[in-house]
């Protein structure tokens, strides 16, 4: 691809990211992105032959954003594994709250082709960070670290989704999700010793 083609592809993805952030993944179509980018409705097909390709490229940007946030968080926090997991989890929940449409798209592997466009290369390393931290805290009687990390991730994802839908505030009376975050960590990793 020459510079003009690379620039147009990047512009199409940027328009898609903006659309997802503002209106959610259901608003994304090749035609709408072309309209907002000011190009012919057929132009996106040159770079994204299918809707799945386009959604995957947009989700990849979301994973890159979340990865950058997690890396910054982990650079700025104490090296204690429990502190790092807590900070990573807080970053995840904050990202979900602030970027609702992107968060919902990123984990919809039923809508995405994670083997294409290097999407797996951006999503799986995030899970590996969590699994490595969990391995440092894992008790001998616990499930293997990847399984335990998966259960914790599912719990955090559930908190993010149910909080956004209003279900958890209604059911628990909580006005913030910190107590739920602490309970999830305690449930999966044991009580915080400090």
Helices and strands as residue ranges (DSSP letters): H 3-23, G 25-27, H 30-37, H 43-47, H 51-75, H 81-98, H 100-106, H 119-137, H 145-164, H 167-172, H 178-189
